[in-house]
């Protein structure tokens, strides 16, 4: 048996992001901001150790623009 956990996936829906930056305030290691202040992620997999902060950052988004889940995000 392996001790690895399944990856946690993340996706920011750019069409819904309004630039409130709350996700980045909660988890700047994962949620980056572009020049206009809109959120993006550099990878669709949450780095180990950031799972709780990734979920909290998504929860804090007032527009619901962030998907965090155990299956790959819908395209």
VMD Tcl script that builds the backbone (N, CA, C; Angstrom):
set m [mol new atoms 225]
animate dup $m
set s [atomselect $m all]
$s set {name element resname resid chain x y z} {
  {N N UNK 1 A 0.814 -1.180 0.000}
  {CA C UNK 1 A 0.000 0.000 0.000}
  {C C UNK 1 A 0.865 1.254 0.000}
  {N N UNK 2 A 0.403 2.263 -0.697}
  {CA C UNK 2 A 1.144 3.513 -0.772}
  {C C UNK 2 A 0.570 4.529 0.210}
  {N N UNK 3 A 1.376 5.429 0.664}
  {CA C UNK 3 A 0.990 6.435 1.632}
  {C C UNK 3 A 0.631 7.763 0.967}
  {N N UNK 4 A 0.591 7.791 -0.368}
  {CA C UNK 4 A 0.304 9.023 -1.094}
  {C C UNK 4 A -1.187 9.315 -1.094}
  {N N UNK 5 A -1.517 10.600 -1.060}
  {CA C UNK 5 A -2.913 11.004 -1.174}
  {C C UNK 5 A -3.170 11.450 -2.602}
  {N N UNK 6 A -4.437 11.406 -2.987}
  {CA C UNK 6 A -4.813 11.843 -4.329}
  {C C UNK 6 A -4.560 13.346 -4.459}
  {N N UNK 7 A -4.207 13.791 -5.650}
  {CA C UNK 7 A -3.962 15.224 -5.823}
  {C C UNK 7 A -5.255 16.026 -5.686}
  {N N UNK 8 A -5.101 17.267 -5.301}
  {CA C UNK 8 A -6.215 18.200 -5.239}
  {C C UNK 8 A -6.051 19.159 -6.416}
  {N N UNK 9 A -7.096 19.312 -7.180}
  {CA C UNK 9 A -7.048 20.137 -8.390}
  {C C UNK 9 A -7.638 21.520 -8.123}
  {N N UNK 10 A -7.171 22.490 -8.901}
  {CA C UNK 10 A -7.639 23.868 -8.763}
  {C C UNK 10 A -7.745 24.507 -10.147}
  {N N UNK 11 A -8.742 25.376 -10.292}
  {CA C UNK 11 A -8.890 26.136 -11.537}
  {C C UNK 11 A -9.597 27.447 -11.220}
  {N N UNK 12 A -9.086 28.535 -11.791}
  {CA C UNK 12 A -9.729 29.840 -11.665}
  {C C UNK 12 A -10.460 30.114 -12.973}
  {N N UNK 13 A -11.744 30.384 -12.888}
  {CA C UNK 13 A -12.543 30.734 -14.065}
  {C C UNK 13 A -12.345 32.224 -14.322}
  {N N UNK 14 A -11.526 32.533 -15.306}
  {CA C UNK 14 A -11.184 33.930 -15.590}
  {C C UNK 14 A -12.411 34.761 -15.953}
  {N N UNK 15 A -13.426 34.129 -16.518}
  {CA C UNK 15 A -14.634 34.877 -16.903}
  {C C UNK 15 A -15.469 35.291 -15.691}
  {N N UNK 16 A -15.241 34.660 -14.541}
  {CA C UNK 16 A -15.982 35.002 -13.318}
  {C C UNK 16 A -15.184 35.860 -12.351}
  {N N UNK 17 A -13.853 35.832 -12.454}
  {CA C UNK 17 A -13.010 36.571 -11.519}
  {C C UNK 17 A -13.212 38.077 -11.692}
  {N N UNK 18 A -13.488 38.757 -10.576}
  {CA C UNK 18 A -13.688 40.207 -10.607}
  {C C UNK 18 A -12.561 40.971 -9.923}
  {N N UNK 19 A -11.516 40.257 -9.508}
  {CA C UNK 19 A -10.352 40.914 -8.944}
  {C C UNK 19 A -10.489 41.349 -7.501}
  {N N UNK 20 A -11.277 40.655 -6.710}
  {CA C UNK 20 A -11.394 40.994 -5.289}
  {C C UNK 20 A -10.112 40.665 -4.517}
  {N N UNK 21 A -9.322 39.748 -5.000}
  {CA C UNK 21 A -8.008 39.319 -4.466}
  {C C UNK 21 A -8.081 38.571 -3.138}
  {N N UNK 22 A -9.262 38.208 -2.673}
  {CA C UNK 22 A -9.366 37.509 -1.393}
  {C C UNK 22 A -8.661 36.155 -1.435}
  {N N UNK 23 A -8.713 35.477 -2.566}
  {CA C UNK 23 A -8.043 34.177 -2.669}
  {C C UNK 23 A -6.542 34.328 -2.468}
  {N N UNK 24 A -5.976 35.347 -3.083}
  {CA C UNK 24 A -4.541 35.579 -2.979}
  {C C UNK 24 A -4.140 36.040 -1.578}
  {N N UNK 25 A -5.025 36.737 -0.900}
  {CA C UNK 25 A -4.741 37.143 0.473}
  {C C UNK 25 A -4.662 35.919 1.380}
  {N N UNK 26 A -5.503 34.923 1.123}
  {CA C UNK 26 A -5.537 33.708 1.930}
  {C C UNK 26 A -4.382 32.774 1.585}
  {N N UNK 27 A -4.105 32.622 0.282}
  {CA C UNK 27 A -3.088 31.655 -0.159}
  {C C UNK 27 A -2.277 32.211 -1.330}
  {N N UNK 28 A -1.388 33.166 -1.051}
  {CA C UNK 28 A -0.593 33.761 -2.128}
  {C C UNK 28 A 0.371 32.778 -2.786}
  {N N UNK 29 A 0.670 31.668 -2.102}
  {CA C UNK 29 A 1.563 30.664 -2.688}
  {C C UNK 29 A 0.911 29.988 -3.894}
  {N N UNK 30 A -0.408 29.968 -3.937}
  {CA C UNK 30 A -1.132 29.287 -5.006}
  {C C UNK 30 A -1.817 30.260 -5.956}
  {N N UNK 31 A -2.557 31.202 -5.387}
  {CA C UNK 31 A -3.329 32.145 -6.202}
  {C C UNK 31 A -2.487 33.371 -6.504}
  {N N UNK 32 A -2.117 33.509 -7.755}
  {CA C UNK 32 A -1.311 34.641 -8.215}
  {C C UNK 32 A -2.237 35.687 -8.822}
  {N N UNK 33 A -1.755 36.926 -8.915}
  {CA C UNK 33 A -2.533 38.007 -9.513}
  {C C UNK 33 A -1.812 38.538 -10.736}
  {N N UNK 34 A -2.572 38.770 -11.808}
  {CA C UNK 34 A -1.968 39.348 -13.009}
  {C C UNK 34 A -1.869 40.871 -12.850}
  {N N UNK 35 A -1.447 41.563 -13.887}
  {CA C UNK 35 A -1.223 43.008 -13.825}
  {C C UNK 35 A -2.491 43.785 -13.483}
  {N N UNK 36 A -3.654 43.233 -13.847}
  {CA C UNK 36 A -4.922 43.905 -13.562}
  {C C UNK 36 A -5.530 43.477 -12.225}
  {N N UNK 37 A -4.865 42.571 -11.512}
  {CA C UNK 37 A -5.366 42.127 -10.224}
  {C C UNK 37 A -6.295 40.931 -10.272}
  {N N UNK 38 A -6.350 40.251 -11.415}
  {CA C UNK 38 A -7.188 39.062 -11.544}
  {C C UNK 38 A -6.377 37.818 -11.204}
  {N N UNK 39 A -7.047 36.865 -10.570}
  {CA C UNK 39 A -6.369 35.662 -10.084}
  {C C UNK 39 A -6.111 34.647 -11.184}
  {N N UNK 40 A -5.029 33.891 -11.017}
  {CA C UNK 40 A -4.715 32.752 -11.872}
  {C C UNK 40 A -3.861 31.793 -11.050}
  {N N UNK 41 A -3.740 30.571 -11.542}
  {CA C UNK 41 A -2.860 29.586 -10.909}
  {C C UNK 41 A -1.855 29.114 -11.942}
  {N N UNK 42 A -0.666 28.772 -11.492}
  {CA C UNK 42 A 0.392 28.336 -12.397}
  {C C UNK 42 A 0.308 26.853 -12.719}
  {N N UNK 43 A -0.444 26.092 -11.917}
  {CA C UNK 43 A -0.607 24.661 -12.111}
  {C C UNK 43 A -2.022 24.288 -11.723}
  {N N UNK 44 A -2.553 23.241 -12.345}
  {CA C UNK 44 A -3.906 22.817 -11.984}
  {C C UNK 44 A -3.912 21.839 -10.815}
  {N N UNK 45 A -2.749 21.593 -10.213}
  {CA C UNK 45 A -2.652 20.710 -9.045}
  {C C UNK 45 A -2.144 21.528 -7.851}
  {N N UNK 46 A -2.842 21.412 -6.743}
  {CA C UNK 46 A -2.456 22.121 -5.519}
  {C C UNK 46 A -1.204 21.463 -4.939}
  {N N UNK 47 A -0.162 22.235 -4.658}
  {CA C UNK 47 A 1.042 21.665 -4.052}
  {C C UNK 47 A 0.745 21.048 -2.684}
  {N N UNK 48 A 1.422 19.967 -2.347}
  {CA C UNK 48 A 1.233 19.339 -1.032}
  {C C UNK 48 A 1.446 20.352 0.093}
  {N N UNK 49 A 0.580 20.283 1.074}
  {CA C UNK 49 A 0.676 21.176 2.213}
  {C C UNK 49 A -0.174 22.430 2.099}
  {N N UNK 50 A -0.677 22.709 0.899}
  {CA C UNK 50 A -1.492 23.911 0.699}
  {C C UNK 50 A -2.979 23.595 0.518}
  {N N UNK 51 A -3.367 22.358 0.753}
  {CA C UNK 51 A -4.742 21.941 0.485}
  {C C UNK 51 A -5.771 22.763 1.268}
  {N N UNK 52 A -5.558 22.930 2.559}
  {CA C UNK 52 A -6.520 23.673 3.387}
  {C C UNK 52 A -6.596 25.137 2.958}
  {N N UNK 53 A -5.444 25.742 2.698}
  {CA C UNK 53 A -5.439 27.146 2.262}
  {C C UNK 53 A -6.047 27.303 0.877}
  {N N UNK 54 A -5.857 26.320 0.002}
  {CA C UNK 54 A -6.461 26.362 -1.332}
  {C C UNK 54 A -7.978 26.348 -1.228}
  {N N UNK 55 A -8.496 25.457 -0.375}
  {CA C UNK 55 A -9.951 25.381 -0.169}
  {C C UNK 55 A -10.493 26.672 0.451}
  {N N UNK 56 A -9.776 27.209 1.430}
  {CA C UNK 56 A -10.224 28.443 2.070}
  {C C UNK 56 A -10.222 29.603 1.078}
  {N N UNK 57 A -9.179 29.698 0.260}
  {CA C UNK 57 A -9.123 30.755 -0.747}
  {C C UNK 57 A -10.272 30.666 -1.729}
  {N N UNK 58 A -10.617 29.454 -2.145}
  {CA C UNK 58 A -11.746 29.264 -3.067}
  {C C UNK 58 A -13.052 29.644 -2.379}
  {N N UNK 59 A -13.207 29.242 -1.116}
  {CA C UNK 59 A -14.415 29.554 -0.357}
  {C C UNK 59 A -14.598 31.063 -0.198}
  {N N UNK 60 A -13.496 31.795 -0.050}
  {CA C UNK 60 A -13.554 33.241 0.167}
  {C C UNK 60 A -13.897 34.033 -1.093}
  {N N UNK 61 A -13.831 33.412 -2.256}
  {CA C UNK 61 A -14.113 34.122 -3.509}
  {C C UNK 61 A -15.599 34.483 -3.581}
  {N N UNK 62 A -15.935 35.776 -3.585}
  {CA C UNK 62 A -17.335 36.170 -3.607}
  {C C UNK 62 A -18.051 35.827 -4.913}
  {N N UNK 63 A -17.313 35.590 -5.967}
  {CA C UNK 63 A -17.907 35.275 -7.264}
  {C C UNK 63 A -17.969 33.779 -7.545}
  {N N UNK 64 A -17.389 32.960 -6.658}
  {CA C UNK 64 A -17.379 31.512 -6.903}
  {C C UNK 64 A -16.587 31.144 -8.134}
  {N N UNK 65 A -15.508 31.869 -8.380}
  {CA C UNK 65 A -14.725 31.702 -9.599}
  {C C UNK 65 A -13.661 30.615 -9.513}
  {N N UNK 66 A -13.533 29.975 -8.353}
  {CA C UNK 66 A -12.441 29.012 -8.154}
  {C C UNK 66 A -12.998 27.626 -7.874}
  {N N UNK 67 A -12.510 26.681 -8.651}
  {CA C UNK 67 A -12.835 25.272 -8.428}
  {C C UNK 67 A -11.680 24.626 -7.685}
  {N N UNK 68 A -11.975 23.924 -6.607}
  {CA C UNK 68 A -10.999 23.101 -5.904}
  {C C UNK 68 A -11.685 21.768 -5.635}
  {N N UNK 69 A -11.086 20.677 -6.114}
  {CA C UNK 69 A -11.705 19.377 -5.911}
  {C C UNK 69 A -10.756 18.232 -6.177}
  {N N UNK 70 A -11.230 17.032 -5.893}
  {CA C UNK 70 A -10.416 15.840 -6.032}
  {C C UNK 70 A -10.443 15.237 -7.425}
  {N N UNK 71 A -11.249 15.806 -8.309}
  {CA C UNK 71 A -11.261 15.378 -9.711}
  {C C UNK 71 A -10.804 16.557 -10.551}
  {N N UNK 72 A -10.236 16.290 -11.730}
  {CA C UNK 72 A -9.797 17.397 -12.583}
  {C C UNK 72 A -10.959 18.364 -12.850}
  {N N UNK 73 A -10.639 19.652 -12.940}
  {CA C UNK 73 A -11.700 20.638 -13.142}
  {C C UNK 73 A -12.390 20.468 -14.480}
  {N N UNK 74 A -13.665 20.829 -14.528}
  {CA C UNK 74 A -14.355 20.783 -15.813}
  {C C UNK 74 A -13.725 21.776 -16.785}
  {N N UNK 75 A -13.726 21.429 -18.035}
  {CA C UNK 75 A -13.114 22.333 -19.039}
  {C C UNK 75 A -14.130 23.208 -19.710}
}
mol reanalyze $m
mol bondsrecalc $m
mol representation Tube
mol addrep $m
